[in-house]
Amino acid sequence: MSIVKIENVRVLDPIKQTDSVETVYLAHGQLVAATDQVDEIIDGDGKWLMPTMVDLCARLREPGQQQHGTLKSEGKAARENGILHVFTPPDSKPIVQDNGALIHGLVDKAMLDGGIYLQVIGAQTQGLQGKQPANMAALKKGGCTAVSNANAPFADDDVVLRTLEYAAGLGMTVVFYAEEPQIAKDGCVHEGFIASRQGLPMIPTLAETVAIAKYLLMVEVTKVRAHFGLLSCGAAVELIQIAKAKGLPVTADVAMHQLHLTENLIDGFNALAHVRPPLRAEKDKQLLRQGLKDGIIDAICTHHEPLSSSAKLAPFAETESGITAFDTYVTFGIQLVNEGLFEPLEWVEKVTLAPAKVAHMVDRWVKESGWTLVDPKLEWLVTKESLLSQGKNTPLIHQKVIGKVIQTFTA
């Protein structure tokens, strides 16, 4: 058994709610008692030690889209950046997440190829066609604890109600990435001055809030446990706040890039800033940050979406949406700390314990979690070579940033 000694490291432990400088010993990714039998000594001065993270939304692209990423490439990128548990939406191509028998194979392959614990969100409707409920009982048997229709529309609201009643009866969570298709239509960017000037089709915040309001009314009737992922606007935060005040079984998350990037990045038709939901206005960014600080938004996710270089080469509206996010996740988190929004332990909780609570897997996370060594002052250059992900599609490319994972310790 290899034992690592890390001297004088700042340990950020959200379970014990402790933030202290200590000398610690690790074996198989777990803290152990002090011993003289040490195989490696690391100087932890100025560095942080935190538990491995839980990501509530990341697309790894396999199966079916290996030109963008694989379980091996994206699993490695997640693991080496301190993310050990990854939830993935059910919209692979082809869609296999409506078949409970195939879920185990994906989970096993993710651990074998990428060394991560993959949590598959099952399909809410058959083939994500929005017409008939998927076999949720079989999905639950296959290991799914949640279902979603991802970004696919429903045929009508009666289908939504039937799926919510089905999920409620099984004790499963329904994950919404809320967007009203009749309002969003063929839009690709935030409705605002920059989009208007560039003549790009727009997605108003109303597309998100109308959908959230409608689904919250259905949640209230069916009592289903619901999670609203990838909030992008301030008005959405207000709706979630009202729902929580009423005692509805509702949680929410926000993508890390929505806490930092705004619509200004699309100026000049920068396709690397094309993401869905779109980057919003500065006011929305600030309201999302405040909602997270106040606990209305429960957790942060990566919304990792790796893409091949060709996926961003068409005219802006025709490019594929997505930002690769595993490699810059901790960097952005440390920026939140440096800007004074969070104390280090508060940020750590938002990416570890909080998402584990949302997913109702705290006990499992504690058992399977390792530890991640972070240098919060390390300056590095974001390049295609420095990104571990197969996808290089980030608006941070060629920028100098601060903060990086140095090493991840797992079983």
ABEGO torsion letter per residue (X at the ends): XBBBBBBGBBBBBAAAGBBBBBBBBBBGGBBBBBBABBABBBBABGBBBBBBBBBABBBAGOBGAAAAEBAAAAAAAAAAAGBABBBBBAABOBBAAABAAAAAAAAAAAAAAAGBBBBBBBBABBGGAGABBBBAAAAAAAGBABBBAEABBBABAAAAAAAAAAAAAAGBBBBBBBBBAAAAEABABBBBAAAAAAGBBBBBAAAAAAAAAAAAAAAAAAGBBBBBBGBABAAAAAAAAAAAAAGBBBBBBBBAAAAABBAAAABGGBAAABBOBBBBBAAAAAAAAAAAAAGABABBBAGBBBBBAAAAABBAAABBBEBBAAAAAAAAAAAAAAAGABBAAAAAAAABAAAAAAAGAAAAAAAABBBBBBBAABBBBBBAAABABABABBAABGBBBBEBBABBBBX
